Amino acid sequence: MTTHSWLASAAFLALCAGSLAAGDPLAAQNGGSAADSITPLPERTGMYHAYRPGERLEYDAHVGILGGVGDAVLEIRADSLRGVPVYNTRMELSASALFGTLKVDNLFQSWLDPHTMRSLRFEKQQDEPRTKTHETFDFFIDEGEWRRTDGGEQGALNSENPLDDVSFIYFVRALPLEVGQRYVLEDYYKESGNPVILDVVRRETVKVPAGEFQTIVVRPTIQTSGLFSEGGEAELYFTDDSYRFLVMLRSKLPLLQSLEFRLRSFSTGR
């Protein structure tokens, strides 16, 4: 995984503001440490998730190397792939500085089967300083193989339930998150990215342009370079309710220096 993985951290937040704010206030917990024991993972087909096609989120994106603010848009569309109904998740980021001489213009897509919680396709289009890519990876579960359809590259799937840089965020949203838990996944589609470690580290109240939210903070680690590498110190701030909407993301990156998403506006899915 290269610097594209930072965009995967952008997950989805959509529902009416009243629902997000419902419930008793939760005291913020500062600090927190990773759990020593591993929390069992639920069965894939029994995982509840609240996200639906039609969700659209807009973020203020602060990109360190550009020294300014860009825009990020995330949405879910209904689609089908190889005869399977899927959620096509689109993530876009645009930012520029120095009168347009420095730009970031990226689009990432994942095709997620919402019943089995596994990815069937991953596509990335990157236009960043020193990085320009357009790659598509198809995952063939029955054949146990992933194929880069635009370049002939292929390899063995690491799991029968593969996840890519985008779809694993949706998997996290469906997990029962409690402070002190540690989840360990071996489902990143390339073996080199495993294990994926998810530490639930604390509760915290955060204020973003869209409002104030009570959140539960997850620290992800993927065993490759990028946003979720051990040195990236990435943190994902999910609403502390059954919806687990992403409100904010923070990470450090070698090339982009830092990245921060703060929710600006949202609309609900169907």
N, C-alpha and C positions, 0 to 999 in steps of 0.2 A: 504494500500500500504506500502511495506517495502522498503529497500534500492534499490530494483530493479528499482524503478521509475527514478533514475538518468539516466539510459541508454536511457529512452524514449526521453530525450532531444536531442539526436543525430538525426537530420533530414538529408535531402538529398540535395547535391549540384552537378549538372551536366549540362554542356553546354560548348561550346567553350569559351576560354578565351576572345576572342574579343567581344562576346555578353555580357559577364559579365561586361566588362569594358566600354561598350558603354554608351553614354549620357553625359550630362554636369556634372561636379563635383558638389557635394552637400556639403554645409558647415556643419561641425560636430557641433552637439548641445550637450553641456555638461549638466549633471544633468537631470532635468525634473521631473515632479511629476505626480502621477496617476490622471486620469480624475475623476471628481466628478459625471458625468452622465454616463449612460450606453449606448453604441452604439448598435443600432439594428443589429441583425444577418441577413445575406442574406439567401435566400431560398437555401436549400441543393442542389437540382437538377440543380440549375442555377449557381453554383460556378465554376469559371474557375480555372484550375490548370495546371501547366506546367510540372509536373513530369511524367515520363514514365518508363515502364520496361526497364531494361538495365542500368539504372543509377548506378554508383559505386563510392563511395567516400572513401578516406583513410585519417585518421586523426592521428596526434600525440595526444596521450591521457596522460595527466599528472594526476596521482592519488596520492593524498596527503599522504595517509598512507604508500604507497610504496616508496615515495621519489624519484620517477624516471618517465620515459616515457614508455608508452605502445603503442599499436596499436589498432585502431578501424577501422572497415570496415563496410560500410553501402551500401545496394544495394536493388533494386526493381526487382522482377521477375514476369512475367506473370503467372497466375495460375487460377484455378477455384475451387469453393467450393460449394457443394450442388447445382450444376448446374448454379452458378452465376460466371461470369468472375470477377476476383479480382486481386488486386496487392498484392503479397506476399512480405512484406518488412522484410528484415533480417538485424539485427544489432549485430555485434560481437565486443567484447572487450577482449583483452588479455594484461596482464601486470604482472611483477614479480619483486621481490627484494630479497636481502639477499640470493643469490645463489639459488633462486627458492623456498625458504621456505615460502615466502609470495606470493600468487598468486591471480589474478582475471582472470577468464575465463568464459565469459558470452555470451549467445546467446538469443536474443529476436526476436520474429516474430509476425507480425500482418497481418491479411488478410482483406484488405480494399476494399469495393465496391466503385470504383471511380465515379460511377454515383450518388449514394445516399449519398456518403461521410459518410458511417457508417461501423463499424467493424463487421465482422462475426466470427472472432476467434482471440484469443490472447494466445501465448505460451511463457513461460520463462524458461530458463535453467541457473541457477546461480551456480557458484563455486567461492566463495569469502571467506576470513577469517571469520570463524564463521557462514557462510551461504552457504547451499547447497540445491537447490530446482530444481524441474522439474514439472511444472504445465501447464495444457492446459485448456482454458476456451472457450466454444462455446456459441455463442449468437444466440438464436432463436427468431427472431423479432416477428413473427406471434403469438408465444406462450407467448411472454413477459417474457422470462426466460433465464438466463444464467446457464450453467452447467459446472462444472469442470469434464471433461471427464476421467481424470486419477484418480479421487478420490471419485466420488459420490456426492460431494458437489454441491448445486444448490441454486438459489435465483431469485428473481424478478428483471428483467431489470428495471433500473431507467428511461430509455428513449426509445422511438421508433427509435432513431438514436444513438445507443450506440457508445462510443469511449473508447478506452483503453489507456494505457500508451504510446503506440507508435503512434497509428492512430490519436490521437488528434493533433500531430505535423503537420500532413498533412493537417488537417483542418485549422490550423493556417496559413499555407502557402497559402491557398486559400482565406484568408480574405483580404479585402482592409485595409491596415495598414497605419494609420497616427498618428503622435505624438499627444498625449493627449487623444487618444481613450481608452475606457475601454470596453472590451467584457466580458460578464458573460454567461457561459455555464452551463446547468444542465444535461449534457449528459454523464458524466462518468458512466460506466455501473453499478458500485456499488454506492448506495445512499450516503454512507459515504464519498465519494470523492468529493461531490458537495457542493457548486458551484465551478467550475473552473473559475478563474479570470485571464484575460489577459490584462495587462496594457502596452500600447505602450509609452515608456518613453523618447526616444531621438533618434537622428541620430548621427552616429559616424563612422569615417573612421578607419579601423583596418588593421593591417598587420599580415599575417599568412604565413606559409611556401609556400602556393600556390600563394601568391601575396597580393596586397593591394586592399581592397574592401570598397566601401561606403555601410554602413549598417543602418538598422533601428532596434532598440533594443526593445525586448519584454520581460516583466517580468511576468512569469506565477506563479499562486498560486493554488494548489490543497489542499483541506481541510483534508489531511491526512499527515502522516509522509513521509519523503523521499526527493528526489531532489527538488520537487516543493512545499514543505511545506513553510509556511510563514518565518520560520527561515533560510531556505536554501539560500535566496537571489539569486535565479537563474536568469540568463539573457541569452537570445538567440539572436544572432546577425545574422539577415537575410539580404541578399543583397537587397538594396533599389531600386528594380525594380519589374517587373511583375512576375519574377520567384521566388522570396523570398527564395533563397537557403540559407541554414544555413552555415555560415562561421566559427562561434565560439560559444562555450558554456562555461559558468562559473557557478559553484555552490559550496556551502558549505554543507558538510554532517557530521552527528554525527559520523558514523563509519569510512568512508573512508577519513574524514576530509575535503577534497576538490576534485573537479574534474574539468578538463578543457580540452576541445576538440579544436584543431586548425587544420584547413583543410590543408592537405599536397598535395593531388593530387585528380583528379576526371576525370571521363569519362562520355560521354553523353548517354542518353537513346535513344530508338528507337522512 
